[in-house]
Amino acid sequence: MKVTLERSALLKSLGHVHRVVERRNTIPILSNVLLSASGDGLQLKATDLDLEVTETTPADVGQKGATTLPAHTLYEIVRKLPDGAQVSLEAGDNGQLQLRSGRSRFNLQSLPEGDFPDLAAGELTHAFKITASELKRLIDKTQFAISSEETRYYLNGVFMHVAEVEGQAFLRAVATDGHRLARLETPAPAGAVGMPGIIVPRKAVAEAQKLIEDPDAEISVELSSTKIRFGIGPVMLTTKLIDGSFPDYARVIPTQNDKFLTVERRDFAEAVDRVSTISSERGRAVKLAVAEGKLVLSVTNPDSGSAVEELEVDYDGAPLEIGFNARYLLDIAGQLDSDTALFKMNDSGSPTIIMDRDGASALYVLMPMRV
């Protein structure tokens, strides 16, 4: 193999694929990136056996071939080369590859390309296209609620499925960790109707989010009940899906909440942030005492004191006191788009719905805490 290409092009592609490679691997080949030179391009591929990212970048191919190199080492070398440099890669017969750029020479130990695993996608039964901005929004607005509890592995991702609402099909993304739930929907793209409900793992969700650079681009999505593939420009991200059943989330979205509280989102978030300074423990509850026209936020910590702040709000229901995890309140407030947040509440022991007042497509459910 012999190939020459721009340092910036190689660095960009390595930046996309090397993140998949785990820093510590018991299988040496999984620490490597597969380089395949053919036609007029160089394809880079990395995998952790669950997730695979490939990208082809333009290159001057002098001799076709393939080899594998340590992904993080190669990335660091290319990153430290000067801007505008040309990089030449040439594989020898001694199991090494020589990287040349200007006056720099590196001889890197390679492993045979035949040992590199292939995450065969099999037949992908459904395909559709979605704008990058819509896919990014589905991910951005829900991924914070993904559970990190490994025992409930079926909550370790974003559940995507098509739901019908009043005769119209919507592509929904849902995530929950048992304490909070995030749900966002967008009109279902052509081809998505009939797709199986799938759980996209946390790592794949995070990688897709990082790979979306142009919000106006169109992303191709192909999926089956076991795998999903995203085509994001020149990058192909393929991942196994979580093999499990996502819970019936509709059952935890309350339908009887009749106490409506409207508050300025930024003022509310800043007030929660201020009073929660008193709480030393992670997850300390902040109490919301709501009455006609006002909301009192308070935190009491036996070790450091107490904090109280009052806000003017729009509320004309019966007085209510309810406690929430301050961190969760801030997370949800940060996801809302409009200036005004709407809380739909029932009582101090029931889950609360939080959403934009103007009826945006995002809905959040938050379980209360005892205060």
VOGU-3710 file (C-alpha; in Angstrom, 3 decimals, decimal comma):
1> mkvtlersal> 0,000/0,000/0,000  1,214/3,477/-0,884  -0,921/6,574/-0,493  -0,464/10,350/-0,155  -3,020/12,812/1,159  -3,516/16,138/2,891  -2,815/16,157/6,622  -6,083/18,047/7,302  -8,177/15,454/5,438  -6,503/12,549/7,237
11> lkslghvhrv> -6,819/14,255/10,612  -10,526/14,935/10,100  -11,242/11,318/9,173  -9,140/9,968/12,027  -10,963/12,317/14,369  -14,254/10,744/13,308  -13,196/7,101/13,583  -10,630/6,928/16,401  -13,154/7,851/19,102  -14,773/4,431/18,703
21> verrntipil> -11,555/2,694/19,738  -11,386/1,941/23,449  -8,163/3,052/25,181  -7,746/-0,346/26,799  -8,318/-3,475/24,762  -7,688/-7,114/25,553  -7,885/-7,836/21,804  -4,935/-6,017/20,140  -6,565/-5,644/16,697  -9,406/-3,602/18,263
31> snvllsasgd> -6,852/-0,920/19,196  -6,148/-0,426/15,500  -7,761/1,426/12,626  -8,078/-0,351/9,292  -6,622/1,620/6,368  -7,697/0,508/2,888  -6,379/2,281/-0,204  -8,239/1,788/-3,469  -9,443/3,827/-6,425  -8,873/7,454/-5,536
41> glqlkatdld> -9,477/7,289/-1,797  -8,340/5,969/1,564  -10,975/4,262/3,705  -10,565/4,281/7,479  -12,511/1,882/9,684  -12,634/1,413/13,471  -14,792/-0,825/15,654  -15,350/-1,990/19,224  -17,383/-5,019/17,975  -20,661/-3,250/18,833
51> levtettpad> -20,114/-0,034/16,901  -18,308/0,543/13,607  -17,407/3,818/11,895  -16,004/4,040/8,375  -15,041/7,055/6,302  -13,429/7,422/2,895  -11,288/10,467/2,228  -9,767/11,587/-1,110  -6,159/10,512/-1,574  -3,517/9,917/-4,237
61> vgqkgattlp> -3,243/6,124/-4,305  0,090/4,927/-5,691  -0,463/1,308/-4,757  -3,632/-0,360/-3,548  -3,592/-2,309/-0,313  -4,675/-2,411/3,296  -3,167/-2,572/6,765  -4,046/-1,697/10,354  -2,303/0,757/12,692  -2,753/1,778/16,347
71> ahtlyeivrk> -5,604/4,288/16,123  -4,736/6,662/18,958  -1,011/6,715/18,129  -1,709/7,495/14,475  -4,182/10,217/15,432  -1,684/11,889/17,775  1,086/11,797/15,150  -1,096/13,368/12,467  -2,487/15,917/14,924  1,027/17,130/15,736
81> lpdgaqvsle> 2,104/17,538/12,107  2,103/21,127/10,785  -0,931/22,578/8,989  -0,863/22,188/5,226  1,510/19,201/5,333  1,312/16,258/2,939  1,299/12,821/4,529  2,650/9,731/2,793  1,801/6,233/4,038  3,710/3,251/2,685
91> agdngqlqlr> 3,410/-0,308/3,951  6,507/-2,476/3,835  6,947/-6,250/3,888  8,303/-6,234/7,447  4,972/-5,687/9,219  5,605/-1,981/9,503  4,197/1,104/7,841  6,268/4,204/7,204  4,588/7,562/7,630  6,443/10,482/6,061
101> sgrsrfnlqs> 5,618/14,171/6,203  8,207/16,838/5,440  11,288/15,906/7,420  9,369/13,630/9,798  9,597/9,846/9,547  7,651/7,347/11,624  7,838/3,568/11,372  4,730/2,096/12,926  4,069/-1,518/13,806  1,038/-2,825/11,932
111> lpegdfpdla> -1,220/-5,848/12,285  -2,605/-7,844/9,317  -5,805/-6,439/7,833  -7,195/-10,000/7,643  -7,467/-10,039/11,451  -9,683/-6,948/11,508  -13,295/-7,815/12,412  -16,162/-6,864/10,121  -19,427/-5,812/11,729  -21,606/-7,316/9,020
121> agelthafki> -24,893/-5,457/9,012  -26,927/-8,221/7,421  -30,191/-7,234/5,792  -31,421/-3,802/6,836  -35,169/-3,929/6,316  -36,162/-0,273/6,592  -34,584/2,855/5,126  -35,419/6,534/5,249  -33,783/9,947/5,089  -33,961/12,658/7,733
131> taselkrlid> -32,422/16,114/7,954  -29,366/16,375/10,172  -31,004/19,089/12,273  -34,031/16,884/13,031  -31,936/13,838/13,947  -29,648/15,971/16,118  -32,678/17,441/17,840  -34,119/13,987/18,556  -30,795/13,041/20,145  -29,987/16,312/21,922
141> ktqfaissee> -33,360/16,615/23,627  -33,493/13,059/24,966  -30,021/11,629/25,553  -29,523/13,333/28,942  -32,238/11,052/30,369  -30,530/7,792/29,302  -29,958/5,542/32,310  -26,402/4,660/33,340  -27,587/1,740/35,460  -26,127/-1,297/33,711
151> tryylngvfm> -28,504/-3,765/35,380  -31,433/-2,217/33,502  -29,566/-2,403/30,212  -32,730/-1,809/28,160  -32,729/1,791/29,460  -29,111/2,393/28,341  -30,129/3,996/25,052  -32,711/6,009/23,141  -35,884/4,177/22,125  -36,961/5,120/18,597
161> hvaevegqaf> -40,260/4,087/17,058  -43,123/5,376/14,954  -46,320/6,375/16,767  -49,621/7,441/15,261  -51,269/10,528/16,734  -54,649/11,637/15,367  -54,010/9,860/12,079  -50,514/11,265/11,578  -47,337/9,202/11,937  -44,515/10,559/14,108
171> lravatdghr> -40,963/9,319/14,645  -40,469/9,354/18,409  -37,328/9,296/20,524  -37,719/8,402/24,212  -35,212/8,007/27,038  -35,712/7,417/30,744  -33,679/6,488/33,808  -36,689/5,813/36,027  -36,523/9,264/37,657  -37,165/11,376/34,563
181> larletpapa> -38,417/10,758/31,045  -37,753/12,699/27,844  -39,906/12,306/24,731  -39,556/14,123/21,433  -41,303/13,529/18,137  -41,051/14,697/14,555  -43,223/13,856/11,530  -42,217/10,371/10,383  -40,056/10,402/7,226  -41,180/8,350/4,236
191> gavgmpgiiv> -39,957/4,791/4,754  -39,974/4,924/8,557  -43,587/3,757/8,955  -43,648/0,087/9,916  -40,127/0,079/11,344  -39,570/-1,992/14,489  -39,167/-0,187/17,803  -35,406/-0,048/18,442  -33,101/0,969/21,303  -29,973/2,786/20,055
201> prkavaeaqk> -27,118/2,397/22,596  -25,723/5,397/24,473  -22,296/5,262/22,804  -23,784/5,169/19,298  -26,107/8,056/20,146  -23,153/10,134/21,371  -21,087/9,318/18,269  -23,923/10,215/15,897  -24,343/13,503/17,733  -20,643/14,346/17,290
211> liedpdaeis> -20,613/13,340/13,617  -23,446/15,697/12,664  -21,578/18,830/11,600  -23,808/20,311/8,885  -27,398/20,874/10,152  -28,712/21,200/6,592  -27,334/17,847/5,429  -29,542/14,848/4,731  -28,798/11,707/6,701  -29,661/8,241/5,447
221> velsstkirf> -30,886/5,759/8,032  -31,082/2,010/7,448  -32,180/-0,375/10,160  -33,391/-3,815/11,131  -34,429/-5,222/14,483  -30,762/-5,823/15,418  -28,700/-3,062/13,747  -28,922/0,528/12,545  -26,689/2,397/10,099  -26,409/6,165/9,758
231> gigpvmlttk> -24,932/7,678/6,592  -23,648/11,097/7,634  -21,877/12,640/4,631  -18,823/10,462/3,918  -19,132/8,705/7,275  -21,008/5,447/7,859  -21,841/4,590/11,476  -23,168/1,068/12,073  -24,148/-0,180/15,499  -25,775/-3,157/17,126
241> lidgsfpdya> -29,015/-2,337/18,904  -29,805/-3,121/22,523  -31,519/-6,498/22,636  -34,335/-5,865/25,067  -37,848/-4,506/25,468  -38,248/-0,840/26,295  -40,912/-0,346/28,983  -44,380/0,965/28,140  -43,412/4,583/28,765  -46,921/5,889/28,021
251> rviptqndkf> -48,045/4,470/31,368  -45,811/6,862/33,317  -46,948/9,986/31,454  -49,746/11,346/33,656  -53,047/12,327/32,066  -54,864/13,707/35,141  -52,532/16,593/36,022  -54,801/19,635/36,290  -52,646/22,195/38,140  -50,833/24,366/35,585
261> ltverrdfae> -47,840/26,495/36,562  -46,284/28,858/34,009  -42,885/30,416/34,761  -40,132/32,254/32,902  -37,681/29,499/32,048  -34,422/31,414/32,542  -35,526/33,035/35,819  -36,613/29,642/37,123  -33,364/27,891/36,138  -31,208/30,626/37,667
271> avdrvstiss> -33,231/30,540/40,896  -32,940/26,738/41,150  -29,211/27,010/40,513  -28,801/29,645/43,238  -30,749/27,930/46,009  -29,211/24,525/45,217  -25,772/25,977/46,031  -26,632/25,251/49,669  -27,025/21,541/48,997  -23,743/19,681/49,355
281> ergravklav> -25,026/16,277/48,329  -25,688/15,406/44,737  -29,401/15,113/44,152  -30,455/17,201/47,127  -34,102/18,115/46,742  -35,306/21,629/46,101  -38,811/22,314/47,388  -41,310/24,160/45,207  -44,119/25,776/47,198  -46,621/27,164/44,716
291> aegklvlsvt> -49,631/29,340/45,455  -51,633/31,889/43,502  -49,238/34,103/41,542  -46,054/33,022/43,290  -43,523/30,210/43,579  -41,166/29,836/46,537  -38,065/27,710/45,986  -36,249/26,493/49,084  -33,395/24,187/50,050  -32,503/23,170/53,605
301> npdsgsavee> -29,202/21,526/54,437  -28,563/20,654/58,121  -24,819/21,065/57,552  -24,705/24,403/55,742  -27,978/26,254/56,233  -30,917/27,122/54,021  -31,843/29,177/50,968  -35,141/30,642/49,787  -36,117/32,506/46,620  -39,483/33,732/45,410
311> levdydgapl> -40,641/34,068/41,800  -43,721/35,586/40,223  -45,580/32,924/38,252  -48,881/32,299/36,529  -50,803/29,864/38,762  -54,345/29,883/40,092  -54,733/26,341/41,430  -54,758/25,055/45,000  -51,523/25,613/47,000  -49,048/22,775/46,485
321> eigfnaryll> -45,632/21,780/47,851  -43,495/19,346/45,845  -39,808/18,429/45,823  -37,517/17,679/42,871  -33,881/16,815/42,254  -32,319/20,210/41,481  -29,950/18,738/38,889  -32,818/17,141/37,003  -34,784/20,399/37,008  -31,797/22,233/35,530
331> diagqldsdt> -31,248/19,529/32,900  -34,843/19,782/31,698  -34,910/23,588/31,812  -31,820/23,560/29,604  -33,624/21,466/26,972  -36,664/23,714/26,610  -36,723/26,022/23,587  -39,166/28,764/24,526  -38,831/31,503/27,135  -41,710/30,116/29,176
341> alfkmndsgs> -41,982/26,704/30,838  -45,255/24,961/31,658  -45,499/22,589/34,643  -48,528/20,274/34,765  -48,845/18,987/38,323  -51,225/16,872/40,388  -49,992/16,406/43,954  -46,730/16,137/45,901  -46,384/12,411/45,247  -47,231/12,263/41,539
351> ptiimdrdga> -44,995/12,812/38,487  -45,020/16,259/36,895  -45,029/17,075/33,173  -42,695/19,870/32,060  -42,817/21,323/28,559  -42,626/24,513/26,540  -45,742/26,622/27,030  -46,156/27,072/23,274  -46,776/23,339/22,785  -43,449/22,261/21,302
361> salyvlmpmr> -42,949/18,591/20,437  -40,761/17,868/23,475  -42,295/16,521/26,677  -40,542/15,750/29,959  -41,798/13,812/32,972  -40,111/14,219/36,353  -40,684/12,103/39,453  -40,909/14,047/42,729  -38,658/13,652/45,750  -39,729/13,587/49,368
371> v> -38,873/16,882/51,103
//
